[in-house]
């Protein structure tokens, strides 16, 4: 299963059938949305209540999509992932982020190693460290307790932890905050370090290889900042060891930096960066919300893993949602996908999903190296409601582009506030319900005329409807629910990748720019010989920079 050629989906009977269905399909959600249809299209997965009824499908299309999943052998590849086969074929690695959230009593042996035992050994160490920081037992070099944790990472070592830190704000410990430095732009570090007390600041350097250019540059910058600002009598070597810990497996490089290897927390090559927030990469989050709540987060992940692995296809939420995304991207011409959380605490969730989905499925070759002949991947984007309503919803409602959208909301708010007699959360959710209704049903010209609108304005105020949405609700945004949401989209991404026959777990596309940046460094610093080797546009841009920087 891990090797060999993937099935070209265009050669399957289901793909041919779906192509014909797409050409003939004329959506009419006004007639489709019967009580019986809604009941059949409303699914449960863990704590998530998922309404698929406002999507552009019918029973025939859904049968064909499920047949497509079988014809590309998706069930077997799913099992291969869960059991540790090397389905990341371009890097010859297993894909076992699901093992990060297996309970301690589980067992999974890969290449002769009990990975569950390994995972929990690291978790136990990380939990113990987080508890020492939270209790004040772990202090800075001058004996003061830690008040701010600064996570230094980029990509998956940043996006997951910062998203979850924002989402789980009600669960944070008072008097202990986190900041996150990722961008190599020195402004990022400058802003995040501003106002911090070096005596009460702890840095977590998150880099598996301890060689990521951006992360190590920022780590050195922060080390200099710390040593320049600590009291003059502070032991510099002890200061680095006391104020820096690492999430890395390169213990020799960790030690060279000045971090005690005993304070390095590792993970494995079968954990991709964008799938790593539930590993030791989540150390800053463990400190912020505590081991118990982090364990709840992991339990939420595992709940969705089990649902995806065992639920029948017709009621399997990640499978169904992933197949819908294939339908929109490969058959109905959708190029983007909006994720619209009606929950301010999830304001970084769309950004997190951008890496998860676009780094995973933004590929032009199948996993055997052959070129694809169909669209893969979508541009994921979004903002919290109701902000988006006053920005880009115009395009979704009345524009010429098809934009499938996932709406996410919670029955109970994080902050229960009122405006006089008005429950503001209910006002907020009224918008959530109204938007999906308006997108689905639209507003006809006759309905507009019935309101007395002048004829010359009727077309501008008509809404076509038949704009697809999925509604995802849960009782509240808890650590467990957040884990379920993240795992849901992980598995949606997996489903799409399998159908398209691509390796969703490598990311070679990010490497070329990083390599060229290293090569261009001397030219930017003034090496004329290296600059002369560049293309005319790059030479011109470097010259403009040097002139205006005063070099």
Backbone torsions as a table, in degrees:
resi	resn	phi	psi	omega
1	UNK	NA	-38.1	-174.5
2	UNK	-70.5	-26.6	179.0
3	UNK	-110.3	-160.9	177.7
4	UNK	78.8	173.4	-177.1
5	UNK	-84.6	138.7	173.6
6	UNK	-72.7	159.4	174.7
7	UNK	-71.3	128.8	172.4
8	UNK	-74.0	111.8	-173.3
9	UNK	-61.4	-25.3	-177.9
10	UNK	-70.6	-12.7	179.0
11	UNK	-90.8	-3.3	-177.3
12	UNK	-84.8	155.0	176.7
13	UNK	-64.4	-35.4	-178.3
14	UNK	-65.8	-39.4	179.7
15	UNK	-63.2	-44.1	177.6
16	UNK	-60.5	-41.8	179.4
17	UNK	-64.6	-43.3	-179.8
18	UNK	-66.1	-35.1	177.1
19	UNK	-60.4	-44.9	177.6
20	UNK	-66.2	-39.9	178.9
21	UNK	-64.3	-39.0	179.1
22	UNK	-64.1	-40.6	-179.3
23	UNK	-65.6	-32.0	-176.4
24	UNK	-95.5	-9.4	-170.3
25	UNK	-72.1	130.4	175.1
26	UNK	-128.7	95.7	-173.9
27	UNK	-66.3	146.2	175.8
28	UNK	-150.6	80.8	-175.1
29	UNK	-65.7	-22.7	177.1
30	UNK	-61.5	-36.5	178.7
31	UNK	-89.3	-25.0	-177.2
32	UNK	-72.7	-35.4	-170.1
33	UNK	-78.0	68.1	173.4
34	UNK	-88.7	159.4	176.9
35	UNK	-56.5	-37.2	-179.1
36	UNK	-66.5	-42.3	178.7
37	UNK	-63.8	-45.1	-179.4
38	UNK	-61.2	-42.4	-179.6
39	UNK	-62.2	-40.9	-178.6
40	UNK	-72.5	-26.5	-176.7
41	UNK	-96.4	5.3	177.9
42	UNK	-101.9	118.2	-171.6
43	UNK	-121.1	158.4	177.5
44	UNK	-120.9	136.7	175.0
45	UNK	-142.6	107.3	-173.2
46	UNK	60.7	-126.4	177.9
47	UNK	-91.0	1.7	-175.9
48	UNK	-90.2	132.5	176.1
49	UNK	-108.8	114.4	-168.1
50	UNK	-119.7	120.3	179.8
51	UNK	-105.8	109.4	179.4
52	UNK	-97.7	6.3	-168.2
53	UNK	-68.6	-22.5	-177.4
54	UNK	-93.9	21.7	174.6
55	UNK	-90.9	162.6	-175.8
56	UNK	-87.6	71.5	179.9
57	UNK	-142.1	171.5	169.0
58	UNK	-145.2	-177.1	-175.6
59	UNK	-61.6	-37.9	-177.7
60	UNK	-67.1	-44.3	179.3
61	UNK	-63.9	-42.7	-179.0
62	UNK	-65.0	-39.4	176.8
63	UNK	-61.1	-39.9	-179.8
64	UNK	-68.8	-37.8	177.8
65	UNK	-65.0	-43.1	178.4
66	UNK	-65.9	-35.8	176.2
67	UNK	-65.2	-37.6	177.8
68	UNK	-60.4	-42.2	178.3
69	UNK	-58.9	-41.1	178.8
70	UNK	-69.2	-38.9	-174.3
71	UNK	-72.4	-23.6	173.6
72	UNK	-93.4	7.8	174.7
73	UNK	65.3	38.9	-178.1
74	UNK	-62.5	-42.2	179.9
75	UNK	-57.3	-39.6	-179.4
76	UNK	-69.1	-39.5	-179.8
77	UNK	-70.0	-34.6	174.1
78	UNK	-59.8	-45.5	179.7
79	UNK	-66.0	-35.4	177.5
80	UNK	-62.4	-37.9	177.2
81	UNK	-64.6	-49.3	-175.5
82	UNK	-65.6	-26.7	-176.5
83	UNK	-97.3	1.6	172.0
84	UNK	90.9	17.3	172.8
85	UNK	-68.0	158.4	-174.6
86	UNK	-84.7	73.5	-176.5
87	UNK	-82.3	-11.4	169.1
88	UNK	-84.0	86.8	-166.9
89	UNK	-77.0	-29.8	-177.3
90	UNK	-73.1	-19.1	176.4
91	UNK	-115.4	3.0	178.7
92	UNK	51.9	53.3	-178.0
93	UNK	-129.9	150.7	167.0
94	UNK	-71.6	163.8	179.7
95	UNK	-126.0	94.6	-166.7
96	UNK	-126.9	35.9	175.0
97	UNK	-58.8	-26.3	177.9
98	UNK	-65.7	-24.9	178.0
99	UNK	-70.4	-21.7	-179.7
100	UNK	-64.2	-21.9	-177.0
101	UNK	-118.3	14.5	171.9
102	UNK	-68.3	140.5	178.3
103	UNK	-65.4	159.1	-173.4
104	UNK	-58.8	-30.4	-177.9
105	UNK	-80.4	-5.5	-178.9
106	UNK	-76.7	169.6	179.0
107	UNK	-140.4	132.4	175.1
108	UNK	-149.2	114.2	-178.8
109	UNK	-104.7	125.1	179.3
110	UNK	-128.5	124.3	-178.6
111	UNK	52.8	39.1	176.6
112	UNK	79.7	5.5	-176.4
113	UNK	-115.6	132.8	176.1
114	UNK	-79.8	96.9	-173.6
115	UNK	-70.1	-27.0	179.0
116	UNK	-66.1	-42.5	177.2
117	UNK	-62.3	-40.9	178.5
118	UNK	-62.5	-44.8	-179.1
119	UNK	-59.6	-46.8	-175.1
120	UNK	-74.7	-25.1	174.3
121	UNK	-64.4	-43.5	177.5
122	UNK	-68.5	-43.0	178.7
123	UNK	-57.6	-44.4	-179.3
124	UNK	-61.1	-42.2	178.0
125	UNK	-65.2	-42.4	-179.5
126	UNK	-66.1	-41.7	177.9
127	UNK	-61.6	-41.7	-179.3
128	UNK	-63.9	-42.4	178.6
129	UNK	-64.3	-45.7	179.6
130	UNK	-58.7	-40.5	-179.8
131	UNK	-65.5	-36.3	178.1
132	UNK	-65.8	-39.7	177.6
133	UNK	-67.4	-44.8	-176.8
134	UNK	-64.7	-35.6	-177.3
135	UNK	-80.9	-16.5	-175.4
136	UNK	93.0	0.0	177.8
137	UNK	-65.7	-40.4	174.8
138	UNK	-84.3	124.1	-177.8
139	UNK	-123.5	170.1	170.2
140	UNK	-73.3	178.1	-174.0
141	UNK	-65.5	-23.3	179.6
142	UNK	-93.6	4.5	176.0
143	UNK	93.1	-0.9	179.4
144	UNK	-85.6	147.2	-177.4
145	UNK	-71.9	155.5	-178.7
146	UNK	-76.0	132.6	177.8
147	UNK	-115.1	-24.9	-178.5
148	UNK	-134.9	131.6	174.1
149	UNK	-108.6	127.1	179.0
150	UNK	-111.1	114.3	177.6
151	UNK	-89.6	126.2	178.8
152	UNK	-111.2	111.4	-179.5
153	UNK	-165.2	-178.6	176.6
154	UNK	-152.5	156.5	-178.2
155	UNK	63.4	-129.1	-178.8
156	UNK	-64.9	-19.5	177.6
157	UNK	-82.9	1.5	179.5
158	UNK	-129.6	-49.6	-169.9
159	UNK	-62.0	-42.2	179.1
160	UNK	-66.7	-54.1	180.0
161	UNK	-58.4	-42.9	-177.7
162	UNK	-70.4	-37.4	177.0
163	UNK	-60.9	-47.5	-177.8
164	UNK	-69.2	-36.3	177.5
165	UNK	-60.3	-43.4	177.6
166	UNK	-68.1	-43.6	-175.8
167	UNK	-64.8	-33.5	-174.6
168	UNK	-105.0	31.0	-179.8
169	UNK	-50.7	-40.5	179.8
170	UNK	-64.1	-15.3	-176.4
171	UNK	-98.1	-0.5	-178.3
172	UNK	-72.8	152.1	176.2
173	UNK	-79.0	133.2	176.5
174	UNK	-61.8	143.2	177.2
175	UNK	80.5	5.6	-178.8
176	UNK	-139.0	116.1	-176.8
177	UNK	-125.2	164.5	178.7
178	UNK	-123.0	147.3	169.1
179	UNK	-128.7	159.1	-172.6
180	UNK	-133.2	122.6	177.2
181	UNK	-110.5	125.9	-179.4
182	UNK	-133.3	-46.5	-173.2
183	UNK	-70.3	140.4	176.9
184	UNK	-75.1	-12.9	171.3
185	UNK	-55.0	120.0	-175.4
186	UNK	-60.7	-16.3	176.6
187	UNK	-62.3	-36.1	-179.3
188	UNK	-60.3	-52.4	178.9
189	UNK	-64.2	-40.5	-179.6
190	UNK	-59.6	-43.3	179.8
191	UNK	-70.1	-41.3	-175.6
192	UNK	-72.2	-28.9	178.8
193	UNK	-84.7	-15.9	-176.7
194	UNK	-59.9	129.8	176.1
195	UNK	82.6	-1.8	-179.3
196	UNK	-83.2	150.6	175.5
197	UNK	-98.2	117.4	-177.2
198	UNK	-59.5	-28.9	-178.2
199	UNK	-69.5	-19.5	-176.7
200	UNK	-119.7	20.4	-176.8
201	UNK	-112.4	132.8	177.0
202	UNK	-117.6	133.4	179.6
203	UNK	-107.4	136.1	173.0
204	UNK	-114.1	116.2	179.2
205	UNK	-95.7	112.9	-173.5
206	UNK	-107.4	101.2	179.6
207	UNK	-157.4	114.9	-176.1
208	UNK	-55.8	-47.1	-177.2
209	UNK	-91.1	-7.4	-174.4
210	UNK	53.3	40.2	-179.9
211	UNK	-139.8	3.5	-179.9
212	UNK	-65.2	123.9	-172.3
213	UNK	-53.9	-51.7	-176.3
214	UNK	-63.3	-44.7	-176.1
215	UNK	-66.6	-45.0	-178.3
216	UNK	-69.8	-35.5	175.4
217	UNK	-61.6	-47.4	179.2
218	UNK	-66.2	-34.8	178.5
219	UNK	-64.8	-43.4	178.4
220	UNK	-64.6	-40.1	177.9
221	UNK	-60.0	-43.3	-179.2
222	UNK	-69.4	-34.8	176.7
223	UNK	-63.0	-43.5	177.2
224	UNK	-62.3	-43.8	178.6
225	UNK	-57.1	-46.3	-178.3
226	UNK	-62.6	-51.7	-174.4
227	UNK	-67.8	-30.6	178.7
228	UNK	-72.0	-19.6	-171.3
229	UNK	-114.8	-10.1	176.3
230	UNK	-70.9	157.5	176.3
231	UNK	-54.1	147.2	-174.4
232	UNK	-59.9	-25.5	-177.5
233	UNK	-89.5	3.3	-179.4
234	UNK	-72.3	139.9	177.5
235	UNK	-71.3	113.6	-173.7
236	UNK	-63.3	-42.8	-179.8
237	UNK	-65.8	-43.8	178.1
238	UNK	-65.9	-32.7	-178.5
239	UNK	-63.0	-44.8	179.5
240	UNK	-64.6	-43.5	-179.7
241	UNK	-64.5	-30.4	-176.6
242	UNK	-89.3	-24.5	-174.8
243	UNK	-108.4	-0.7	178.2
244	UNK	-130.2	133.4	168.2
245	UNK	-129.4	169.1	-174.0
246	UNK	-133.1	147.9	164.7
247	UNK	-111.4	99.2	-171.4
248	UNK	-166.2	159.0	173.5
249	UNK	-109.7	-1.7	-179.8
250	UNK	-91.2	76.7	-171.3
251	UNK	-64.3	-30.5	179.2
252	UNK	-66.9	-41.7	178.7
253	UNK	-69.5	-35.8	176.5
254	UNK	-59.7	-46.1	-179.5
255	UNK	-65.8	-39.5	178.9
256	UNK	-61.2	-31.9	179.2
257	UNK	-71.2	-24.8	-177.7
258	UNK	113.6	3.7	179.1
259	UNK	-89.7	135.7	176.2
260	UNK	-65.3	121.3	179.1
261	UNK	-56.0	-23.6	175.7
262	UNK	-65.5	-18.3	178.8
263	UNK	-106.6	31.5	173.8
264	UNK	-113.0	133.5	-176.1
265	UNK	-118.3	120.7	-170.6
266	UNK	-98.9	169.9	166.3
267	UNK	-146.5	-168.3	-160.9
268	UNK	-124.9	162.9	-176.6
269	UNK	-71.9	-8.2	174.3
270	UNK	-89.3	10.0	173.5
271	UNK	-110.8	109.5	175.3
272	UNK	-72.1	149.6	-176.5
273	UNK	-54.6	-43.0	-177.7
274	UNK	-77.4	-2.4	176.7
275	UNK	-114.7	23.0	-165.7
276	UNK	-110.6	1.7	-174.7
277	UNK	-63.9	-22.2	179.5
278	UNK	-93.9	10.8	172.1
279	UNK	-100.0	-161.5	176.9
280	UNK	-62.8	-15.5	173.6
281	UNK	-57.1	-25.9	177.9
282	UNK	-82.9	17.5	-176.0
283	UNK	-58.0	-42.3	178.7
284	UNK	-61.0	-38.3	178.0
285	UNK	-68.3	-39.0	176.2
286	UNK	-57.9	-42.5	179.5
287	UNK	-65.4	-40.9	-174.5
288	UNK	-69.7	-46.8	-173.2
289	UNK	-104.8	-12.5	177.6
290	UNK	93.9	152.5	-178.1
291	UNK	-57.8	-37.6	-177.3
292	UNK	-62.9	-45.7	179.8
293	UNK	-70.5	-33.8	176.3
294	UNK	-65.2	-37.6	176.3
295	UNK	-63.2	-36.5	175.4
296	UNK	-63.5	-39.5	176.4
297	UNK	-58.9	-47.2	179.5
298	UNK	-62.7	-38.9	178.7
299	UNK	-63.5	-36.2	176.6
300	UNK	-64.4	-44.9	173.8
301	UNK	-53.3	-49.0	-175.1
302	UNK	-64.3	-36.5	177.4
303	UNK	-57.2	-46.3	180.0
304	UNK	-70.6	-34.6	175.7
305	UNK	-57.5	-46.7	-178.3
306	UNK	-66.6	-38.4	176.3
307	UNK	-60.7	-47.9	-177.8
308	UNK	-63.7	-36.9	-176.1
309	UNK	-75.9	-30.6	-168.2
310	UNK	-118.7	-20.6	-175.3
311	UNK	-68.7	143.1	175.6
312	UNK	-57.5	151.0	-173.6
313	UNK	-55.6	-41.2	-174.9
314	UNK	-65.9	-25.5	-179.0
315	UNK	-115.9	15.3	-178.0
316	UNK	-89.2	106.0	-170.5
317	UNK	-63.2	-50.9	179.0
318	UNK	-60.5	-38.6	179.0
319	UNK	-63.1	-48.9	-178.6
320	UNK	-62.8	-44.1	-178.8
321	UNK	-69.3	-37.2	176.7
322	UNK	-64.2	-40.6	178.5
323	UNK	-67.7	-36.2	175.0
324	UNK	-61.0	-41.0	178.5
325	UNK	-63.0	-38.5	175.1
326	UNK	-62.5	-43.6	178.9
327	UNK	-57.0	-46.4	-178.6
328	UNK	-70.5	-43.9	-174.4
329	UNK	-76.0	-41.1	-172.1
330	UNK	-95.5	-18.0	-175.4
331	UNK	-122.3	-32.4	-177.9
332	UNK	-105.6	2.6	171.3
333	UNK	80.3	18.4	178.0
334	UNK	-75.2	132.6	179.2
335	UNK	-105.4	-16.0	-179.0
336	UNK	-132.3	166.9	178.9
337	UNK	-144.4	122.9	-178.3
338	UNK	-95.2	140.0	173.3
339	UNK	-121.2	117.9	-167.1
340	UNK	-124.6	88.4	-179.7
341	UNK	-78.5	122.2	171.8
342	UNK	-88.9	65.7	-179.3
343	UNK	-165.1	109.9	-175.2
344	UNK	-58.9	-31.9	-178.8
345	UNK	-65.0	-18.2	177.9
346	UNK	-95.9	26.6	-174.4
347	UNK	-66.3	-20.5	176.9
348	UNK	-97.7	1.9	-177.2
349	UNK	-65.2	-44.9	177.1
350	UNK	-59.5	-38.8	178.3
351	UNK	-64.3	-39.0	176.9
352	UNK	-61.7	-42.7	-178.2
353	UNK	-68.9	-24.7	178.6
354	UNK	-59.7	-46.8	177.9
355	UNK	-67.4	-46.3	-177.4
356	UNK	-54.4	-48.9	-172.4
357	UNK	-86.0	-44.0	-171.6
358	UNK	-81.5	-33.1	173.9
359	UNK	-73.4	-28.0	-179.3
360	UNK	-78.5	-47.6	-169.2
361	UNK	-113.4	10.9	174.6
362	UNK	-85.3	68.0	-173.2
363	UNK	-128.1	147.1	178.8
364	UNK	-112.0	5.1	176.4
365	UNK	-133.0	152.2	175.3
366	UNK	-78.7	173.5	-172.2
367	UNK	-71.0	-8.7	173.1
368	UNK	-97.0	5.8	177.3
369	UNK	93.1	-5.6	179.3
370	UNK	-79.6	149.4	-176.0
371	UNK	-74.0	142.4	173.1
372	UNK	-80.9	155.8	-179.9
373	UNK	-122.0	23.7	-176.1
374	UNK	-147.2	164.5	179.7
375	UNK	-70.9	138.4	172.5
376	UNK	-126.2	149.5	176.2
377	UNK	71.2	156.8	173.3
378	UNK	-134.6	158.5	172.5
379	UNK	-81.1	113.3	177.1
380	UNK	-89.7	138.9	-177.5
381	UNK	-160.1	169.5	176.6
382	UNK	158.9	168.1	176.9
383	UNK	-145.2	161.6	177.7
384	UNK	-65.9	147.7	167.6
385	UNK	-79.8	149.0	6.5
386	UNK	-94.5	6.8	179.7
387	UNK	-54.9	-45.9	-178.1
388	UNK	-62.7	-30.8	179.8
389	UNK	-58.8	-31.8	-178.2
390	UNK	-96.4	16.4	-178.8
391	UNK	-131.1	-78.4	-168.6
392	UNK	-109.6	-2.5	-179.1
393	UNK	-62.3	-24.9	177.0
394	UNK	-51.9	-47.4	-179.1
395	UNK	-64.3	-39.8	-178.4
396	UNK	-66.3	-39.9	-177.3
397	UNK	-75.1	-46.7	-168.6
398	UNK	-126.2	3.3	-180.0
399	UNK	-76.9	178.5	-176.3
400	UNK	-92.1	-2.8	-175.8
401	UNK	-104.4	142.7	175.5
402	UNK	-82.3	120.2	-178.9
403	UNK	-127.4	91.9	172.7
404	UNK	-59.6	144.3	-175.0
405	UNK	-139.5	138.6	172.7
406	UNK	-103.6	123.3	177.2
407	UNK	-103.6	132.5	-176.2
408	UNK	-124.9	131.4	179.9
409	UNK	-151.7	166.0	-176.2
410	UNK	-132.0	141.2	-177.4
411	UNK	-67.4	-37.7	-177.9
412	UNK	-108.8	130.1	-177.0
413	UNK	-80.6	158.6	174.2
414	UNK	-70.3	-34.2	178.2
415	UNK	-128.1	117.1	-175.4
416	UNK	-95.7	91.4	-175.5
417	UNK	-114.2	154.3	-178.8
418	UNK	-127.7	150.0	171.7
419	UNK	-109.9	89.6	-172.6
420	UNK	65.3	-119.3	178.7
421	UNK	-90.0	0.3	-175.2
422	UNK	-92.7	124.4	171.4
423	UNK	-76.9	108.3	-172.5
424	UNK	-66.2	-32.4	178.2
425	UNK	-64.5	-37.1	177.5
426	UNK	-66.6	-38.7	174.8
427	UNK	-61.1	-42.1	178.9
428	UNK	-60.5	-49.2	-177.6
429	UNK	-71.5	-24.0	173.2
430	UNK	-59.5	-36.5	175.4
431	UNK	-66.5	-41.6	178.0
432	UNK	-56.9	-49.9	-179.1
433	UNK	-67.6	-38.3	-176.7
434	UNK	-66.7	-39.7	-175.7
435	UNK	-66.4	-44.1	-179.8
436	UNK	-67.8	-34.4	176.4
437	UNK	-65.1	-46.4	-178.9
438	UNK	-63.7	-40.9	179.5
439	UNK	-64.6	-37.6	-178.3
440	UNK	-75.0	-47.9	-169.6
441	UNK	-96.2	-25.2	179.7
442	UNK	63.5	-157.0	179.4
443	UNK	-151.0	120.4	-174.6
444	UNK	-78.4	164.2	177.2
445	UNK	-61.0	-39.3	179.8
446	UNK	-65.7	-37.2	176.9
447	UNK	-65.0	-37.1	177.6
448	UNK	-67.2	-44.6	179.3
449	UNK	-60.9	-37.2	-178.7
450	UNK	-63.4	-18.9	177.4
451	UNK	-86.4	1.9	178.0
452	UNK	84.3	17.3	179.9
453	UNK	-73.0	138.4	178.6
454	UNK	-59.3	143.0	-173.0
455	UNK	-57.4	-37.2	-177.9
456	UNK	-68.3	-12.8	179.8
457	UNK	-104.7	-3.9	-173.9
458	UNK	-61.3	-47.0	-175.9
459	UNK	-63.9	-36.3	-179.6
460	UNK	-68.0	-24.9	-176.1
461	UNK	-106.3	12.2	175.2
462	UNK	-92.3	137.7	179.4
463	UNK	-113.8	124.3	-174.6
464	UNK	-68.7	-26.4	-176.0
465	UNK	68.2	-164.0	-178.4
466	UNK	56.8	34.0	174.7
467	UNK	-100.0	119.9	-167.2
468	UNK	-76.2	139.3	175.1
469	UNK	-141.4	153.2	168.0
470	UNK	-118.1	134.0	178.1
471	UNK	-107.4	125.6	179.1
472	UNK	-119.0	123.2	179.4
473	UNK	-128.4	157.9	175.5
474	UNK	-149.9	162.8	-179.6
475	UNK	-60.3	-41.9	-177.7
476	UNK	-162.3	161.0	178.1
477	UNK	-87.5	89.2	178.8
478	UNK	-103.6	169.3	174.0
479	UNK	-55.9	-41.8	-179.5
480	UNK	-64.4	-41.9	179.9
481	UNK	-66.7	-39.7	177.2
482	UNK	-60.9	-42.4	177.3
483	UNK	-60.1	-39.7	178.3
484	UNK	-65.1	-40.5	179.6
485	UNK	-63.9	-46.1	-178.4
486	UNK	-64.2	-46.3	179.8
487	UNK	-63.8	-34.8	176.3
488	UNK	-55.1	-49.4	-177.4
489	UNK	-74.0	-29.1	172.4
490	UNK	-58.1	-45.1	-176.0
491	UNK	-77.6	-31.5	171.4
492	UNK	-57.7	-45.4	179.6
493	UNK	-61.5	-41.9	178.5
494	UNK	-60.7	-46.7	-178.5
495	UNK	-57.7	-47.3	-179.7
496	UNK	-61.3	-43.3	-179.4
497	UNK	-61.7	-40.3	179.9
498	UNK	-66.4	-44.5	179.3
499	UNK	-59.7	-42.6	-178.5
500	UNK	-79.0	-9.3	177.6
501	UNK	73.1	27.3	-178.3
502	UNK	-110.0	160.5	177.4
503	UNK	-86.4	105.8	-177.0
504	UNK	-80.8	5.0	-168.8
505	UNK	-120.2	3.7	170.2
506	UNK	-107.4	177.2	-179.2
507	UNK	-156.1	53.0	-177.3
508	UNK	-63.6	-23.4	-177.8
509	UNK	-64.9	-16.8	-179.9
510	UNK	-89.4	-7.0	-170.1
511	UNK	-82.2	-37.3	-172.7
512	UNK	-61.8	-46.8	-180.0
513	UNK	-61.6	-38.4	178.5
514	UNK	-65.1	-40.6	179.5
515	UNK	-63.8	-45.3	-178.7
516	UNK	-66.9	-32.9	178.2
517	UNK	-61.7	-40.1	177.5
518	UNK	-63.4	-42.1	-178.2
519	UNK	-69.0	-32.2	-176.7
520	UNK	-82.5	-14.7	-176.6
521	UNK	-49.8	-50.1	179.9
522	UNK	-59.7	-37.8	179.6
523	UNK	-63.8	-41.3	179.3
524	UNK	-64.1	-33.8	-179.2
525	UNK	-82.2	-1.8	173.7
526	UNK	117.1	4.1	178.8
527	UNK	-74.5	104.3	-174.6
528	UNK	-67.5	-32.9	-180.0
529	UNK	-64.1	-44.4	178.0
530	UNK	-67.1	-39.7	178.6
531	UNK	-60.6	-38.2	-177.6
532	UNK	-65.9	-21.7	-179.3
533	UNK	-79.9	-8.4	-173.8
534	UNK	-86.6	165.8	176.7
535	UNK	-68.6	160.5	-174.5
536	UNK	-57.8	-39.5	-179.3
537	UNK	-64.7	-46.3	-179.6
538	UNK	-63.7	-41.8	176.9
539	UNK	-58.2	-43.1	-178.1
540	UNK	-64.8	-41.8	-179.3
541	UNK	-67.0	-40.3	178.3
542	UNK	-64.3	-41.2	179.6
543	UNK	-62.3	-41.1	178.2
544	UNK	-61.7	-44.3	178.9
545	UNK	-59.1	-49.7	-175.8
546	UNK	-62.6	-39.5	178.8
547	UNK	-63.2	-42.9	-174.8
548	UNK	-85.5	-17.9	173.6
549	UNK	-84.3	-16.7	-179.7
550	UNK	85.8	24.1	-179.8
551	UNK	-86.6	NA	NA
